[in-house]
Amino acid sequence: MPYKVVVTDYGFSDLNLEKEALAPLDVVLEGVQCRTVEQVAAAVADADVVITQFAPVREAAIAAMKKARAIIRYGIGVDNVDLAAAASRKIPVCNVPDYCIDEVADHTLALMLALTRQIVTNARVVRNGEWKSAVPASAFHSLRNLTVGVVGFGRIGRAVVQRLVPFGCKILVSDPVVSTAAVQSSGAELVKLEELLQKSDVVTLHCPSMAATRGMINRQSLTLMKEGSLLVNASRGDLVVTEDAIEALRLGRLSGAAFDVTNPEPLPVDSPLRSLPQVIVNSHLASVSAQAVQRLRETVCSIALAALKGQPIKNIVNGV
């Protein structure tokens, strides 16, 4: 009897890479495009391994799994998977934590520079046939003269700090689980989140989505931030309360923001974030490069093969 691997959803043109990578075993690979918990539950009932991207793998879907040996996410974050429900069924949940560090760090810096140097705003003016600055000189900034606050000092946060150091800016870091020595050795200063928000000209988020971080940028925390400061989020959309960020942008508390991730995704067509001139929005693609996507898919398949063979598997995030 062949093993069955179900891919609940995927953004690739096909699953040929996965088929080839899983070929050493007798595997039936089924790719679907689930959008609801009910669709996931129906698709994964008889799967030996479940691979998921953004589909909601919630408690009801996990309860439907009769023989799953692992749930593996295409990506770093696992907020679309109910970790506790999987743990209660003794199903390990795995991610790929290291496939796109450079891509996301580069993208974060690109968004930061686009805001401080008014790249997008002025490109729109030229595209509309004018030849002038879209904003006054006071809207342009040099990173050397700014304080940048990095919230989260994991792999990506550290890579962002590494890229910021040569610009000569002051760098603050907030992360409750890292040491002062580790942050200082990178060229930054470890502070509490409240102090970071109060002192930073630019705040960039690099946290996982979890109970302690969801909605951390909200009306209350935004009032702590400097008048006219900038916000960058290339981490998880639900770290920011969207309505509160929009209000802060309209009131000038934030002079600009750049989002690679939003809440919800896709962003509604009528969302003010799409039309506010001082906002840059991308469609969750900071992690993308041909090399990163290949690493991601190959790593997911290597974990799937190990699970099917009964071998130890890596990157387990739910303690099973």
Buried (B, 14 or more C-beta within 10 A) or exposed (E): EEBBBBBBBBEBEEBEBBBEBBEEEEBEBBBBEBEEBEBBBEBBBEBBBBBBBBBBBBBBBBBBBEEBBBBBBBBBBBBBBBBEBBBBBEBBBBBBBEBBBBBBBBBBBBBBBBBBBBBBBBEEBEEEEEEEEBBEEEBEBEBEEBBBBBBBBBBBBBBBBEBBEEBEBBBBBBBEEBEEEBBEEBBBBBBEBEBBBBBBBBBBBBBBBBEEBBBBBBBEBBEBBBEEBBBBBBBBBBBBBBEBBBBBBEEEBBBBBBBBBBBEEEBEEEBBBEEBEBBBBBEBEBBBBEEBBEBBBBBBBBBBBBBBEEEEBEBBBBEB
